[in-house]
């Protein structure tokens, strides 16, 4: 007996392939793909490691370090991960 037919596993669903390219409707998988594609293209990246950065977890890094005379001016600021801003760059 296939596990998918067992009552205790009724929460399982079968993966449905998304290969039908003749449909004029967006499948839910394709809707998600469009959203993710567009959202990622606009997502902010850490200027130190180039990784994606969440808006709730970012710091403003001095491009020229304060120890090297860098000032708190807009042109000397860049967004970065807290980790990147406080560890290996220094
Ligand atoms: Zn980073």
PDB file of the backbone (N, CA, C, O) and the ligand in Angstrom, with CONECT records:
HET     ZN  A 101       1
ATOM      1  N   UNK A   1       0.851  -1.200   0.000  1.00  0.00           N
ATOM      2  CA  UNK A   1       0.000   0.000   0.000  1.00  0.00           C
ATOM      3  C   UNK A   1       0.887   1.251   0.000  1.00  0.00           C
ATOM      4  O   UNK A   1       1.855   1.349   0.754  1.00  0.00           O
ATOM      5  N   UNK A   2       0.539   2.169  -0.838  1.00  0.00           N
ATOM      6  CA  UNK A   2       1.299   3.412  -0.873  1.00  0.00           C
ATOM      7  C   UNK A   2       1.039   4.207   0.395  1.00  0.00           C
ATOM      8  O   UNK A   2      -0.084   4.245   0.898  1.00  0.00           O
ATOM      9  N   UNK A   3       2.079   4.837   0.903  1.00  0.00           N
ATOM     10  CA  UNK A   3       1.958   5.593   2.145  1.00  0.00           C
ATOM     11  C   UNK A   3       0.954   6.731   2.008  1.00  0.00           C
ATOM     12  O   UNK A   3       0.290   7.100   2.977  1.00  0.00           O
ATOM     13  N   UNK A   4       0.845   7.281   0.812  1.00  0.00           N
ATOM     14  CA  UNK A   4      -0.054   8.415   0.598  1.00  0.00           C
ATOM     15  C   UNK A   4      -1.514   8.034   0.854  1.00  0.00           C
ATOM     16  O   UNK A   4      -2.349   8.902   1.110  1.00  0.00           O
ATOM     17  N   UNK A   5      -1.820   6.731   0.784  1.00  0.00           N
ATOM     18  CA  UNK A   5      -3.197   6.270   0.979  1.00  0.00           C
ATOM     19  C   UNK A   5      -3.499   5.916   2.426  1.00  0.00           C
ATOM     20  O   UNK A   5      -4.652   5.636   2.756  1.00  0.00           O
ATOM     21  N   UNK A   6      -2.499   5.922   3.297  1.00  0.00           N
ATOM     22  CA  UNK A   6      -2.708   5.605   4.702  1.00  0.00           C
ATOM     23  C   UNK A   6      -3.380   6.787   5.401  1.00  0.00           C
ATOM     24  O   UNK A   6      -2.941   7.925   5.229  1.00  0.00           O
ATOM     25  N   UNK A   7      -4.428   6.546   6.181  1.00  0.00           N
ATOM     26  CA  UNK A   7      -5.129   7.647   6.857  1.00  0.00           C
ATOM     27  C   UNK A   7      -4.216   8.470   7.770  1.00  0.00           C
ATOM     28  O   UNK A   7      -4.392   9.683   7.882  1.00  0.00           O
ATOM     29  N   UNK A   8      -3.243   7.824   8.423  1.00  0.00           N
ATOM     30  CA  UNK A   8      -2.381   8.581   9.335  1.00  0.00           C
ATOM     31  C   UNK A   8      -1.415   9.517   8.600  1.00  0.00           C
ATOM     32  O   UNK A   8      -0.774  10.364   9.221  1.00  0.00           O
ATOM     33  N   UNK A   9      -1.315   9.362   7.290  1.00  0.00           N
ATOM     34  CA  UNK A   9      -0.461  10.263   6.499  1.00  0.00           C
ATOM     35  C   UNK A   9      -1.298  11.096   5.531  1.00  0.00           C
ATOM     36  O   UNK A   9      -0.825  11.475   4.459  1.00  0.00           O
ATOM     37  N   UNK A  10      -2.538  11.378   5.912  1.00  0.00           N
ATOM     38  CA  UNK A  10      -3.421  12.102   4.988  1.00  0.00           C
ATOM     39  C   UNK A  10      -3.006  13.559   4.776  1.00  0.00           C
ATOM     40  O   UNK A  10      -3.556  14.245   3.914  1.00  0.00           O
ATOM     41  N   UNK A  11      -2.048  14.022   5.554  1.00  0.00           N
ATOM     42  CA  UNK A  11      -1.556  15.395   5.365  1.00  0.00           C
ATOM     43  C   UNK A  11      -0.539  15.480   4.227  1.00  0.00           C
ATOM     44  O   UNK A  11      -0.173  16.577   3.805  1.00  0.00           O
ATOM     45  N   UNK A  12      -0.089  14.351   3.736  1.00  0.00           N
ATOM     46  CA  UNK A  12       0.884  14.361   2.638  1.00  0.00           C
ATOM     47  C   UNK A  12       0.178  14.667   1.321  1.00  0.00           C
ATOM     48  O   UNK A  12      -0.960  14.253   1.100  1.00  0.00           O
ATOM     49  N   UNK A  13       0.853  15.378   0.474  1.00  0.00           N
ATOM     50  CA  UNK A  13       0.314  15.634  -0.867  1.00  0.00           C
ATOM     51  C   UNK A  13       1.374  15.240  -1.885  1.00  0.00           C
ATOM     52  O   UNK A  13       2.574  15.276  -1.613  1.00  0.00           O
ATOM     53  N   UNK A  14       0.905  14.873  -3.034  1.00  0.00           N
ATOM     54  CA  UNK A  14       1.827  14.511  -4.101  1.00  0.00           C
ATOM     55  C   UNK A  14       2.282  15.759  -4.842  1.00  0.00           C
ATOM     56  O   UNK A  14       1.496  16.671  -5.100  1.00  0.00           O
ATOM     57  N   UNK A  15       3.542  15.780  -5.170  1.00  0.00           N
ATOM     58  CA  UNK A  15       4.064  16.889  -5.956  1.00  0.00           C
ATOM     59  C   UNK A  15       3.457  16.821  -7.351  1.00  0.00           C
ATOM     60  O   UNK A  15       3.485  15.776  -8.000  1.00  0.00           O
ATOM     61  N   UNK A  16       2.909  17.941  -7.803  1.00  0.00           N
ATOM     62  CA  UNK A  16       2.363  17.993  -9.154  1.00  0.00           C
ATOM     63  C   UNK A  16       3.363  18.713 -10.035  1.00  0.00           C
ATOM     64  O   UNK A  16       3.758  19.846  -9.759  1.00  0.00           O
ATOM     65  N   UNK A  17       3.753  18.061 -11.062  1.00  0.00           N
ATOM     66  CA  UNK A  17       4.708  18.649 -11.986  1.00  0.00           C
ATOM     67  C   UNK A  17       4.121  19.894 -12.637  1.00  0.00           C
ATOM     68  O   UNK A  17       2.919  19.952 -12.896  1.00  0.00           O
ATOM     69  N   UNK A  18       4.941  20.865 -12.897  1.00  0.00           N
ATOM     70  CA  UNK A  18       4.510  22.147 -13.446  1.00  0.00           C
ATOM     71  C   UNK A  18       5.025  22.287 -14.876  1.00  0.00           C
ATOM     72  O   UNK A  18       5.548  23.331 -15.266  1.00  0.00           O
ATOM     73  N   UNK A  19       4.867  21.216 -15.645  1.00  0.00           N
ATOM     74  CA  UNK A  19       5.458  21.211 -16.981  1.00  0.00           C
ATOM     75  C   UNK A  19       4.462  21.552 -18.091  1.00  0.00           C
ATOM     76  O   UNK A  19       4.843  21.631 -19.259  1.00  0.00           O
ATOM     77  N   UNK A  20       3.190  21.755 -17.737  1.00  0.00           N
ATOM     78  CA  UNK A  20       2.200  22.075 -18.769  1.00  0.00           C
ATOM     79  C   UNK A  20       2.414  23.518 -19.236  1.00  0.00           C
ATOM     80  O   UNK A  20       2.087  24.464 -18.519  1.00  0.00           O
ATOM     81  N   UNK A  21       2.955  23.675 -20.421  1.00  0.00           N
ATOM     82  CA  UNK A  21       3.225  25.023 -20.929  1.00  0.00           C
ATOM     83  C   UNK A  21       2.132  25.498 -21.873  1.00  0.00           C
ATOM     84  O   UNK A  21       2.265  26.552 -22.495  1.00  0.00           O
ATOM     85  N   UNK A  22       1.050  24.731 -21.989  1.00  0.00           N
ATOM     86  CA  UNK A  22      -0.024  25.136 -22.890  1.00  0.00           C
ATOM     87  C   UNK A  22      -1.134  25.889 -22.164  1.00  0.00           C
ATOM     88  O   UNK A  22      -2.008  26.473 -22.805  1.00  0.00           O
ATOM     89  N   UNK A  23      -1.104  25.881 -20.804  1.00  0.00           N
ATOM     90  CA  UNK A  23      -2.154  26.556 -20.050  1.00  0.00           C
ATOM     91  C   UNK A  23      -1.988  28.070 -20.140  1.00  0.00           C
ATOM     92  O   UNK A  23      -0.870  28.583 -20.104  1.00  0.00           O
ATOM     93  N   UNK A  24      -3.102  28.775 -20.256  1.00  0.00           N
ATOM     94  CA  UNK A  24      -3.062  30.238 -20.283  1.00  0.00           C
ATOM     95  C   UNK A  24      -3.115  30.835 -18.885  1.00  0.00           C
ATOM     96  O   UNK A  24      -2.935  32.041 -18.715  1.00  0.00           O
ATOM     97  N   UNK A  25      -3.361  30.000 -17.888  1.00  0.00           N
ATOM     98  CA  UNK A  25      -3.430  30.470 -16.503  1.00  0.00           C
ATOM     99  C   UNK A  25      -2.090  30.246 -15.818  1.00  0.00           C
ATOM    100  O   UNK A  25      -1.375  29.291 -16.124  1.00  0.00           O
ATOM    101  N   UNK A  26      -1.760  31.136 -14.890  1.00  0.00           N
ATOM    102  CA  UNK A  26      -0.565  30.936 -14.080  1.00  0.00           C
ATOM    103  C   UNK A  26      -0.869  29.905 -13.005  1.00  0.00           C
ATOM    104  O   UNK A  26      -1.854  30.039 -12.279  1.00  0.00           O
ATOM    105  N   UNK A  27      -0.054  28.899 -12.896  1.00  0.00           N
ATOM    106  CA  UNK A  27      -0.188  27.960 -11.787  1.00  0.00           C
ATOM    107  C   UNK A  27       0.280  28.669 -10.527  1.00  0.00           C
ATOM    108  O   UNK A  27       0.932  29.710 -10.609  1.00  0.00           O
ATOM    109  N   UNK A  28      -0.043  28.122  -9.365  1.00  0.00           N
ATOM    110  CA  UNK A  28       0.413  28.764  -8.126  1.00  0.00           C
ATOM    111  C   UNK A  28       1.942  28.740  -8.056  1.00  0.00           C
ATOM    112  O   UNK A  28       2.548  29.679  -7.541  1.00  0.00           O
ATOM    113  N   UNK A  29       2.571  27.683  -8.566  1.00  0.00           N
ATOM    114  CA  UNK A  29       4.029  27.630  -8.580  1.00  0.00           C
ATOM    115  C   UNK A  29       4.632  28.710  -9.453  1.00  0.00           C
ATOM    116  O   UNK A  29       5.645  29.310  -9.094  1.00  0.00           O
ATOM    117  N   UNK A  30       4.022  28.958 -10.591  1.00  0.00           N
ATOM    118  CA  UNK A  30       4.547  30.004 -11.481  1.00  0.00           C
ATOM    119  C   UNK A  30       4.285  31.401 -10.915  1.00  0.00           C
ATOM    120  O   UNK A  30       5.099  32.308 -11.090  1.00  0.00           O
ATOM    121  N   UNK A  31       3.149  31.570 -10.239  1.00  0.00           N
ATOM    122  CA  UNK A  31       2.908  32.857  -9.567  1.00  0.00           C
ATOM    123  C   UNK A  31       4.003  33.121  -8.539  1.00  0.00           C
ATOM    124  O   UNK A  31       4.539  34.226  -8.461  1.00  0.00           O
ATOM    125  N   UNK A  32       4.330  32.099  -7.753  1.00  0.00           N
ATOM    126  CA  UNK A  32       5.390  32.250  -6.758  1.00  0.00           C
ATOM    127  C   UNK A  32       6.718  32.547  -7.421  1.00  0.00           C
ATOM    128  O   UNK A  32       7.484  33.377  -6.930  1.00  0.00           O
ATOM    129  N   UNK A  33       7.005  31.877  -8.536  1.00  0.00           N
ATOM    130  CA  UNK A  33       8.273  32.086  -9.234  1.00  0.00           C
ATOM    131  C   UNK A  33       8.391  33.514  -9.746  1.00  0.00           C
ATOM    132  O   UNK A  33       9.462  34.117  -9.667  1.00  0.00           O
ATOM    133  N   UNK A  34       7.293  34.060 -10.274  1.00  0.00           N
ATOM    134  CA  UNK A  34       7.320  35.445 -10.761  1.00  0.00           C
ATOM    135  C   UNK A  34       7.559  36.402  -9.602  1.00  0.00           C
ATOM    136  O   UNK A  34       8.358  37.332  -9.709  1.00  0.00           O
ATOM    137  N   UNK A  35       6.852  36.165  -8.481  1.00  0.00           N
ATOM    138  CA  UNK A  35       7.026  37.040  -7.325  1.00  0.00           C
ATOM    139  C   UNK A  35       8.466  36.986  -6.825  1.00  0.00           C
ATOM    140  O   UNK A  35       9.077  38.028  -6.589  1.00  0.00           O
ATOM    141  N   UNK A  36       9.006  35.795  -6.662  1.00  0.00           N
ATOM    142  CA  UNK A  36      10.368  35.648  -6.146  1.00  0.00           C
ATOM    143  C   UNK A  36      11.372  36.276  -7.102  1.00  0.00           C
ATOM    144  O   UNK A  36      12.302  36.954  -6.664  1.00  0.00           O
ATOM    145  N   UNK A  37      11.199  36.061  -8.393  1.00  0.00           N
ATOM    146  CA  UNK A  37      12.108  36.657  -9.377  1.00  0.00           C
ATOM    147  C   UNK A  37      12.127  38.184  -9.242  1.00  0.00           C
ATOM    148  O   UNK A  37      13.194  38.796  -9.206  1.00  0.00           O
ATOM    149  N   UNK A  38      10.945  38.789  -9.169  1.00  0.00           N
ATOM    150  CA  UNK A  38      10.886  40.251  -9.096  1.00  0.00           C
ATOM    151  C   UNK A  38      11.342  40.770  -7.740  1.00  0.00           C
ATOM    152  O   UNK A  38      12.014  41.799  -7.667  1.00  0.00           O
ATOM    153  N   UNK A  39      10.985  40.070  -6.662  1.00  0.00           N
ATOM    154  CA  UNK A  39      11.370  40.530  -5.325  1.00  0.00           C
ATOM    155  C   UNK A  39      12.884  40.443  -5.142  1.00  0.00           C
ATOM    156  O   UNK A  39      13.484  41.349  -4.565  1.00  0.00           O
ATOM    157  N   UNK A  40      13.507  39.373  -5.621  1.00  0.00           N
ATOM    158  CA  UNK A  40      14.948  39.216  -5.449  1.00  0.00           C
ATOM    159  C   UNK A  40      15.709  40.257  -6.262  1.00  0.00           C
ATOM    160  O   UNK A  40      16.763  40.730  -5.837  1.00  0.00           O
ATOM    161  N   UNK A  41      15.180  40.613  -7.426  1.00  0.00           N
ATOM    162  CA  UNK A  41      15.910  41.586  -8.244  1.00  0.00           C
ATOM    163  C   UNK A  41      15.968  42.953  -7.577  1.00  0.00           C
ATOM    164  O   UNK A  41      16.838  43.764  -7.897  1.00  0.00           O
ATOM    165  N   UNK A  42      15.046  43.214  -6.647  1.00  0.00           N
ATOM    166  CA  UNK A  42      15.008  44.505  -5.953  1.00  0.00           C
ATOM    167  C   UNK A  42      15.552  44.418  -4.533  1.00  0.00           C
ATOM    168  O   UNK A  42      15.629  45.435  -3.844  1.00  0.00           O
ATOM    169  N   UNK A  43      15.924  43.240  -4.087  1.00  0.00           N
ATOM    170  CA  UNK A  43      16.376  43.061  -2.712  1.00  0.00           C
ATOM    171  C   UNK A  43      17.733  43.725  -2.495  1.00  0.00           C
ATOM    172  O   UNK A  43      18.587  43.739  -3.382  1.00  0.00           O
ATOM    173  N   UNK A  44      17.908  44.274  -1.295  1.00  0.00           N
ATOM    174  CA  UNK A  44      19.169  44.923  -0.952  1.00  0.00           C
ATOM    175  C   UNK A  44      20.247  43.887  -0.683  1.00  0.00           C
ATOM    176  O   UNK A  44      19.970  42.785  -0.209  1.00  0.00           O
ATOM    177  N   UNK A  45      21.480  44.262  -0.993  1.00  0.00           N
ATOM    178  CA  UNK A  45      22.617  43.384  -0.736  1.00  0.00           C
ATOM    179  C   UNK A  45      23.641  44.096   0.133  1.00  0.00           C
ATOM    180  O   UNK A  45      23.816  45.312   0.055  1.00  0.00           O
ATOM    181  N   UNK A  46      24.304  43.316   0.953  1.00  0.00           N
ATOM    182  CA  UNK A  46      25.392  43.808   1.785  1.00  0.00           C
ATOM    183  C   UNK A  46      26.533  44.244   0.866  1.00  0.00           C
ATOM    184  O   UNK A  46      26.935  43.508  -0.035  1.00  0.00           O
ATOM    185  N   UNK A  47      27.049  45.450   1.107  1.00  0.00           N
ATOM    186  CA  UNK A  47      28.105  45.961   0.234  1.00  0.00           C
ATOM    187  C   UNK A  47      29.478  45.380   0.562  1.00  0.00           C
ATOM    188  O   UNK A  47      30.448  45.625  -0.154  1.00  0.00           O
ATOM    189  N   UNK A  48      29.555  44.613   1.642  1.00  0.00           N
ATOM    190  CA  UNK A  48      30.833  43.986   1.990  1.00  0.00           C
ATOM    191  C   UNK A  48      30.915  42.571   1.420  1.00  0.00           C
ATOM    192  O   UNK A  48      31.899  42.226   0.767  1.00  0.00           O
ATOM    193  N   UNK A  49      29.896  41.751   1.659  1.00  0.00           N
ATOM    194  CA  UNK A  49      29.958  40.354   1.208  1.00  0.00           C
ATOM    195  C   UNK A  49      29.086  40.084  -0.005  1.00  0.00           C
ATOM    196  O   UNK A  49      29.170  39.007  -0.595  1.00  0.00           O
ATOM    197  N   UNK A  50      28.237  41.055  -0.393  1.00  0.00           N
ATOM    198  CA  UNK A  50      27.329  40.936  -1.538  1.00  0.00           C
ATOM    199  C   UNK A  50      26.197  39.938  -1.303  1.00  0.00           C
ATOM    200  O   UNK A  50      25.533  39.523  -2.252  1.00  0.00           O
ATOM    201  N   UNK A  51      25.977  39.557  -0.072  1.00  0.00           N
ATOM    202  CA  UNK A  51      24.856  38.664   0.235  1.00  0.00           C
ATOM    203  C   UNK A  51      23.577  39.469   0.439  1.00  0.00           C
ATOM    204  O   UNK A  51      23.620  40.653   0.771  1.00  0.00           O
ATOM    205  N   UNK A  52      22.437  38.805   0.235  1.00  0.00           N
ATOM    206  CA  UNK A  52      21.162  39.481   0.463  1.00  0.00           C
ATOM    207  C   UNK A  52      21.059  39.864   1.932  1.00  0.00           C
ATOM    208  O   UNK A  52      21.576  39.185   2.819  1.00  0.00           O
ATOM    209  N   UNK A  53      20.367  40.988   2.156  1.00  0.00           N
ATOM    210  CA  UNK A  53      20.294  41.519   3.514  1.00  0.00           C
ATOM    211  C   UNK A  53      18.851  41.888   3.819  1.00  0.00           C
ATOM    212  O   UNK A  53      18.170  42.506   3.001  1.00  0.00           O
ATOM    213  N   UNK A  54      18.394  41.500   5.007  1.00  0.00           N
ATOM    214  CA  UNK A  54      17.021  41.797   5.421  1.00  0.00           C
ATOM    215  C   UNK A  54      16.968  43.209   5.986  1.00  0.00           C
ATOM    216  O   UNK A  54      17.886  43.653   6.676  1.00  0.00           O
ATOM    217  N   UNK A  55      15.877  43.906   5.681  1.00  0.00           N
ATOM    218  CA  UNK A  55      15.757  45.303   6.102  1.00  0.00           C
ATOM    219  C   UNK A  55      15.732  45.449   7.619  1.00  0.00           C
ATOM    220  O   UNK A  55      16.064  46.514   8.138  1.00  0.00           O
ATOM    221  N   UNK A  56      15.349  44.410   8.329  1.00  0.00           N
ATOM    222  CA  UNK A  56      15.320  44.467   9.789  1.00  0.00           C
ATOM    223  C   UNK A  56      16.645  44.085  10.418  1.00  0.00           C
ATOM    224  O   UNK A  56      16.775  44.086  11.642  1.00  0.00           O
ATOM    225  N   UNK A  57      17.621  43.762   9.602  1.00  0.00           N
ATOM    226  CA  UNK A  57      18.904  43.337  10.152  1.00  0.00           C
ATOM    227  C   UNK A  57      20.034  43.917   9.318  1.00  0.00           C
ATOM    228  O   UNK A  57      20.786  43.186   8.673  1.00  0.00           O
ATOM    229  N   UNK A  58      20.141  45.217   9.337  1.00  0.00           N
ATOM    230  CA  UNK A  58      21.233  45.832   8.596  1.00  0.00           C
ATOM    231  C   UNK A  58      21.878  46.913   9.443  1.00  0.00           C
ATOM    232  O   UNK A  58      21.263  47.454  10.362  1.00  0.00           O
ATOM    233  N   UNK A  59      23.104  47.213   9.126  1.00  0.00           N
ATOM    234  CA  UNK A  59      23.815  48.303   9.776  1.00  0.00           C
ATOM    235  C   UNK A  59      24.381  49.204   8.691  1.00  0.00           C
ATOM    236  O   UNK A  59      24.476  48.818   7.526  1.00  0.00           O
ATOM    237  N   UNK A  60      24.756  50.413   9.095  1.00  0.00           N
ATOM    238  CA  UNK A  60      25.404  51.340   8.170  1.00  0.00           C
ATOM    239  C   UNK A  60      26.895  51.313   8.480  1.00  0.00           C
ATOM    240  O   UNK A  60      27.328  51.625   9.590  1.00  0.00           O
ATOM    241  N   UNK A  61      27.657  50.935   7.479  1.00  0.00           N
ATOM    242  CA  UNK A  61      29.091  50.740   7.626  1.00  0.00           C
ATOM    243  C   UNK A  61      29.836  51.954   7.071  1.00  0.00           C
ATOM    244  O   UNK A  61      29.432  52.539   6.066  1.00  0.00           O
ATOM    245  N   UNK A  62      30.932  52.323   7.745  1.00  0.00           N
ATOM    246  CA  UNK A  62      31.819  53.351   7.196  1.00  0.00           C
ATOM    247  C   UNK A  62      32.664  52.724   6.089  1.00  0.00           C
ATOM    248  O   UNK A  62      33.378  51.756   6.346  1.00  0.00           O
ATOM    249  N   UNK A  63      32.602  53.247   4.873  1.00  0.00           N
ATOM    250  CA  UNK A  63      33.423  52.715   3.778  1.00  0.00           C
ATOM    251  C   UNK A  63      34.897  52.927   4.125  1.00  0.00           C
ATOM    252  O   UNK A  63      35.696  51.992   4.078  1.00  0.00           O
ATOM    253  N   UNK A  64      35.246  54.163   4.471  1.00  0.00           N
ATOM    254  CA  UNK A  64      36.570  54.423   5.037  1.00  0.00           C
ATOM    255  C   UNK A  64      36.419  54.386   6.542  1.00  0.00           C
ATOM    256  O   UNK A  64      35.681  55.191   7.110  1.00  0.00           O
ATOM    257  N   UNK A  65      37.107  53.467   7.196  1.00  0.00           N
ATOM    258  CA  UNK A  65      36.938  53.246   8.627  1.00  0.00           C
ATOM    259  C   UNK A  65      37.189  54.512   9.440  1.00  0.00           C
ATOM    260  O   UNK A  65      37.995  55.359   9.057  1.00  0.00           O
ATOM    261  N   UNK A  66      36.494  54.629  10.558  1.00  0.00           N
ATOM    262  CA  UNK A  66      36.689  55.782  11.442  1.00  0.00           C
ATOM    263  C   UNK A  66      38.150  55.874  11.866  1.00  0.00           C
ATOM    264  O   UNK A  66      38.716  56.965  11.929  1.00  0.00           O
ATOM    265  N   UNK A  67      38.760  54.723  12.156  1.00  0.00           N
ATOM    266  CA  UNK A  67      40.167  54.706  12.579  1.00  0.00           C
ATOM    267  C   UNK A  67      41.083  55.265  11.494  1.00  0.00           C
ATOM    268  O   UNK A  67      42.182  55.741  11.781  1.00  0.00           O
ATOM    269  N   UNK A  68      40.627  55.204  10.258  1.00  0.00           N
ATOM    270  CA  UNK A  68      41.426  55.720   9.141  1.00  0.00           C
ATOM    271  C   UNK A  68      40.974  57.113   8.713  1.00  0.00           C
ATOM    272  O   UNK A  68      41.356  57.587   7.642  1.00  0.00           O
ATOM    273  N   UNK A  69      40.159  57.775   9.545  1.00  0.00           N
ATOM    274  CA  UNK A  69      39.732  59.135   9.260  1.00  0.00           C
ATOM    275  C   UNK A  69      38.380  59.241   8.584  1.00  0.00           C
ATOM    276  O   UNK A  69      37.961  60.343   8.230  1.00  0.00           O
ATOM    277  N   UNK A  70      37.680  58.121   8.392  1.00  0.00           N
ATOM    278  CA  UNK A  70      36.367  58.146   7.739  1.00  0.00           C
ATOM    279  C   UNK A  70      35.341  58.900   8.569  1.00  0.00           C
ATOM    280  O   UNK A  70      35.289  58.754   9.790  1.00  0.00           O
ATOM    281  N   UNK A  71      34.524  59.709   7.897  1.00  0.00           N
ATOM    282  CA  UNK A  71      33.523  60.538   8.563  1.00  0.00           C
ATOM    283  C   UNK A  71      32.133  59.931   8.388  1.00  0.00           C
ATOM    284  O   UNK A  71      31.921  59.052   7.553  1.00  0.00           O
ATOM    285  N   UNK A  72      31.197  60.419   9.193  1.00  0.00           N
ATOM    286  CA  UNK A  72      29.815  59.953   9.119  1.00  0.00           C
ATOM    287  C   UNK A  72      29.025  60.695   8.066  1.00  0.00           C
ATOM    288  O   UNK A  72      27.975  61.265   8.364  1.00  0.00           O
ATOM    289  N   UNK A  73      29.509  60.698   6.845  1.00  0.00           N
ATOM    290  CA  UNK A  73      28.848  61.372   5.729  1.00  0.00           C
ATOM    291  C   UNK A  73      28.142  60.340   4.855  1.00  0.00           C
ATOM    292  O   UNK A  73      28.523  59.170   4.817  1.00  0.00           O
ATOM    293  N   UNK A  74      27.110  60.795   4.156  1.00  0.00           N
ATOM    294  CA  UNK A  74      26.338  59.874   3.311  1.00  0.00           C
ATOM    295  C   UNK A  74      27.246  59.159   2.325  1.00  0.00           C
ATOM    296  O   UNK A  74      27.109  57.952   2.126  1.00  0.00           O
ATOM    297  N   UNK A  75      28.163  59.874   1.711  1.00  0.00           N
ATOM    298  CA  UNK A  75      29.032  59.260   0.709  1.00  0.00           C
ATOM    299  C   UNK A  75      29.997  58.238   1.314  1.00  0.00           C
ATOM    300  O   UNK A  75      30.595  57.448   0.583  1.00  0.00           O
ATOM    301  N   UNK A  76      30.155  58.245   2.637  1.00  0.00           N
ATOM    302  CA  UNK A  76      31.036  57.275   3.280  1.00  0.00           C
ATOM    303  C   UNK A  76      30.245  56.153   3.951  1.00  0.00           C
ATOM    304  O   UNK A  76      30.805  55.388   4.736  1.00  0.00           O
ATOM    305  N   UNK A  77      28.956  56.049   3.650  1.00  0.00           N
ATOM    306  CA  UNK A  77      28.136  55.017   4.264  1.00  0.00           C
ATOM    307  C   UNK A  77      27.686  53.977   3.265  1.00  0.00           C
ATOM    308  O   UNK A  77      27.477  54.268   2.087  1.00  0.00           O
ATOM    309  N   UNK A  78      27.538  52.757   3.757  1.00  0.00           N
ATOM    310  CA  UNK A  78      27.014  51.668   2.937  1.00  0.00           C
ATOM    311  C   UNK A  78      26.294  50.693   3.848  1.00  0.00           C
ATOM    312  O   UNK A  78      26.647  50.543   5.018  1.00  0.00           O
ATOM    313  N   UNK A  79      25.261  50.017   3.293  1.00  0.00           N
ATOM    314  CA  UNK A  79      24.547  49.043   4.131  1.00  0.00           C
ATOM    315  C   UNK A  79      25.341  47.744   4.179  1.00  0.00           C
ATOM    316  O   UNK A  79      25.995  47.346   3.216  1.00  0.00           O
ATOM    317  N   UNK A  80      25.257  47.108   5.329  1.00  0.00           N
ATOM    318  CA  UNK A  80      25.980  45.850   5.505  1.00  0.00           C
ATOM    319  C   UNK A  80      25.289  45.012   6.565  1.00  0.00           C
ATOM    320  O   UNK A  80      24.484  45.509   7.353  1.00  0.00           O
ATOM    321  N   UNK A  81      25.624  43.726   6.566  1.00  0.00           N
ATOM    322  CA  UNK A  81      25.189  42.855   7.655  1.00  0.00           C
ATOM    323  C   UNK A  81      25.885  43.309   8.935  1.00  0.00           C
ATOM    324  O   UNK A  81      27.022  43.777   8.887  1.00  0.00           O
ATOM    325  N   UNK A  82      25.218  43.176  10.071  1.00  0.00           N
ATOM    326  CA  UNK A  82      25.912  43.471  11.331  1.00  0.00           C
ATOM    327  C   UNK A  82      27.198  42.661  11.473  1.00  0.00           C
ATOM    328  O   UNK A  82      28.216  43.183  11.926  1.00  0.00           O
ATOM    329  N   UNK A  83      27.152  41.389  11.088  1.00  0.00           N
ATOM    330  CA  UNK A  83      28.338  40.542  11.190  1.00  0.00           C
ATOM    331  C   UNK A  83      29.483  41.094  10.345  1.00  0.00           C
ATOM    332  O   UNK A  83      30.615  41.199  10.816  1.00  0.00           O
ATOM    333  N   UNK A  84      29.185  41.442   9.108  1.00  0.00           N
ATOM    334  CA  UNK A  84      30.221  41.938   8.191  1.00  0.00           C
ATOM    335  C   UNK A  84      30.796  43.263   8.698  1.00  0.00           C
ATOM    336  O   UNK A  84      31.980  43.544   8.518  1.00  0.00           O
ATOM    337  N   UNK A  85      29.950  44.065   9.330  1.00  0.00           N
ATOM    338  CA  UNK A  85      30.371  45.382   9.782  1.00  0.00           C
ATOM    339  C   UNK A  85      31.225  45.321  11.052  1.00  0.00           C
ATOM    340  O   UNK A  85      31.962  46.258  11.357  1.00  0.00           O
ATOM    341  N   UNK A  86      31.120  44.233  11.774  1.00  0.00           N
ATOM    342  CA  UNK A  86      31.770  44.217  13.085  1.00  0.00           C
ATOM    343  C   UNK A  86      32.879  43.174  13.207  1.00  0.00           C
ATOM    344  O   UNK A  86      33.505  43.064  14.262  1.00  0.00           O
ATOM    345  N   UNK A  87      33.127  42.423  12.166  1.00  0.00           N
ATOM    346  CA  UNK A  87      34.106  41.349  12.335  1.00  0.00           C
ATOM    347  C   UNK A  87      35.269  41.460  11.361  1.00  0.00           C
ATOM    348  O   UNK A  87      36.186  42.252  11.581  1.00  0.00           O
ATOM    349  N   UNK A  88      35.245  40.686  10.298  1.00  0.00           N
ATOM    350  CA  UNK A  88      36.459  40.489   9.525  1.00  0.00           C
ATOM    351  C   UNK A  88      36.968  41.710   8.789  1.00  0.00           C
ATOM    352  O   UNK A  88      38.159  41.798   8.491  1.00  0.00           O
ATOM    353  N   UNK A  89      36.062  42.682   8.480  1.00  0.00           N
ATOM    354  CA  UNK A  89      36.549  43.866   7.750  1.00  0.00           C
ATOM    355  C   UNK A  89      37.527  44.643   8.613  1.00  0.00           C
ATOM    356  O   UNK A  89      38.496  45.216   8.116  1.00  0.00           O
ATOM    357  N   UNK A  90      37.257  44.654   9.931  1.00  0.00           N
ATOM    358  CA  UNK A  90      38.100  45.408  10.837  1.00  0.00           C
ATOM    359  C   UNK A  90      39.311  44.568  11.195  1.00  0.00           C
ATOM    360  O   UNK A  90      40.167  45.013  11.959  1.00  0.00           O
TER     361      UNK A  90
HETATM  362 ZN    ZN A 101      27.586  40.832   4.535  1.00  0.00          ZN
END
